[in-house]
Amino acid sequence: MSKLPRFRLVFEEEASEFILARSKRQQRRLMDICYAIASHPAAESDFQLPDADGRPVSHVATEGFLVSYWIDSFSKRIVIAEIELDE
């Protein structure tokens, strides 16, 4: 049985800047969270809201962070749009 290809991660500039501003430990944890999302794109998110273009953006709150992303199924990409502290 062949393994389905994992979705490729793409980061918007704001999400990248958020990750780079964290400690090395938090950077690794955030990347693990993002890779987990990419490994299971069909998993249910905590909630979804449309962006300005009407595209559904999924939001996952975990470990003190809120990760916002959208799925480009055609290109097999997960676009991490924003990451923020979940306070």
QUIKAZI-V306661 format. One record per pair of residues at least 12 apart in sequence whose C-alpha atoms are under 10 Angstrom apart, sorted by the first residue. I is the first residue (numbers start at 0). J is the second residue. Records with the same first field share a line. If there is no record, write none. Layout:
# QUIKAZI-V306661
I->J + J
This chain:
# QUIKAZI-V306661
3->38
4->37 + 38 + 75
5->34 + 35 + 36 + 37 + 38 + 39 + 40 + 75 + 76 + 77
6->34 + 36 + 37 + 38 + 39 + 40 + 70 + 71 + 72 + 74 + 75 + 76 + 77 + 78
7->34 + 37 + 38 + 71 + 74 + 75 + 76 + 77 + 78
8->30 + 33 + 34 + 36 + 37 + 38 + 68 + 70 + 75 + 76 + 77 + 78 + 79
9->33 + 37 + 68 + 76 + 77 + 78 + 79 + 80
10->33 + 68 + 77 + 78 + 79 + 80 + 81 + 82
11->68 + 78 + 79 + 80 + 81 + 82
12->79 + 80 + 81
13->79 + 80 + 81 + 82 + 83
14->66 + 67 + 68 + 78 + 79 + 80 + 81 + 82 + 83
15->79 + 80 + 81 + 82
16->81 + 82
17->29 + 81 + 82 + 83 + 84
18->30 + 81 + 82 + 83
28->62
29->61 + 62 + 64 + 66 + 82
32->59 + 61 + 62 + 64 + 66
33->66 + 68 + 77 + 78 + 79
34->77
36->59 + 66 + 68 + 77 + 79
37->70 + 75 + 76 + 77 + 78 + 79
38->77
40->69 + 70 + 71 + 72 + 75 + 76 + 77
41->70
43->57 + 58 + 59
44->56 + 57 + 58 + 59 + 60 + 66 + 67 + 68
45->57 + 58 + 59 + 60 + 61 + 65
46->58 + 59 + 60 + 67
47->59 + 67 + 68 + 69
48->67
49->69
50->69
54->69 + 70
55->68 + 69 + 70
56->68 + 69 + 70 + 78 + 79 + 80
57->69 + 70 + 79 + 80
58->79 + 80 + 81 + 82
59->82 + 85
60->82 + 83 + 84 + 85 + 86
61->84 + 85
62->84 + 85
63->83 + 84 + 85 + 86
64->82 + 83 + 84 + 85 + 86
65->81 + 82 + 83 + 84 + 85 + 86
66->79 + 80 + 81 + 82 + 83 + 84 + 85
67->79 + 80 + 81 + 82 + 83
68->80 + 81 + 82
